[in-house]
Amino acid sequence: MNVESSKHSHLYTCLGQVMRERRKELDLSQEKLAAGAGIDRAFLSNLERGQRKPSFGTVARIADGLKIKYSRLVARCEKCQAAREQAAS
């Protein structure tokens, strides 16, 4: 795996982590968030574990369900990724 692929795989892991943290902050079940975002609960579970690569549209719908701006969700992902990169170096 090249460096760019590794960096992007961490991005999906961070996206899942940030989504899960926000969902729990709001005391939402996966079922409620998935229903609100118009996606399958199993797909959401896979996203939270960093095992799926969602489209921009899917991330935007999830952000709406999490009552957070898309840009804020992405900013949280960037912070997570920066922390992981710092820990790895």
Contacts in CASP RR format, 6 or more apart in sequence:
PFRMAT RR
TARGET T0000
AUTHOR 0000-0000-0000
METHOD contacts of the structure
MODEL  1
MNVESSKHSHLYTCLGQVMRERRKELDLSQEKLAAGAGIDRAFLSNLERG
QRKPSFGTVARIADGLKIKYSRLVARCEKCQAAREQAAS
1 9 0 8 1.000
7 81 0 8 1.000
7 85 0 8 1.000
10 81 0 8 1.000
10 84 0 8 1.000
10 85 0 8 1.000
11 77 0 8 1.000
11 81 0 8 1.000
12 50 0 8 1.000
12 51 0 8 1.000
12 52 0 8 1.000
12 53 0 8 1.000
13 50 0 8 1.000
13 84 0 8 1.000
14 77 0 8 1.000
14 80 0 8 1.000
14 81 0 8 1.000
14 84 0 8 1.000
15 47 0 8 1.000
15 50 0 8 1.000
15 54 0 8 1.000
15 59 0 8 1.000
15 73 0 8 1.000
15 77 0 8 1.000
16 47 0 8 1.000
16 48 0 8 1.000
16 49 0 8 1.000
16 50 0 8 1.000
17 48 0 8 1.000
17 80 0 8 1.000
18 73 0 8 1.000
18 76 0 8 1.000
18 77 0 8 1.000
18 80 0 8 1.000
19 44 0 8 1.000
19 47 0 8 1.000
19 48 0 8 1.000
19 62 0 8 1.000
19 66 0 8 1.000
19 73 0 8 1.000
20 48 0 8 1.000
22 66 0 8 1.000
22 68 0 8 1.000
22 73 0 8 1.000
22 76 0 8 1.000
23 30 0 8 1.000
23 33 0 8 1.000
23 48 0 8 1.000
23 66 0 8 1.000
26 66 0 8 1.000
26 67 0 8 1.000
28 66 0 8 1.000
30 41 0 8 1.000
30 44 0 8 1.000
30 45 0 8 1.000
30 48 0 8 1.000
31 41 0 8 1.000
33 44 0 8 1.000
33 62 0 8 1.000
33 65 0 8 1.000
33 66 0 8 1.000
34 40 0 8 1.000
34 41 0 8 1.000
34 43 0 8 1.000
34 44 0 8 1.000
36 61 0 8 1.000
36 64 0 8 1.000
36 65 0 8 1.000
37 44 0 8 1.000
37 58 0 8 1.000
37 61 0 8 1.000
37 62 0 8 1.000
37 64 0 8 1.000
37 65 0 8 1.000
38 61 0 8 1.000
39 58 0 8 1.000
39 61 0 8 1.000
39 62 0 8 1.000
43 52 0 8 1.000
44 62 0 8 1.000
46 52 0 8 1.000
47 54 0 8 1.000
47 62 0 8 1.000
54 62 0 8 1.000
59 70 0 8 1.000
59 73 0 8 1.000
59 74 0 8 1.000
60 70 0 8 1.000
62 73 0 8 1.000
63 69 0 8 1.000
63 70 0 8 1.000
63 72 0 8 1.000
63 73 0 8 1.000
66 73 0 8 1.000
END
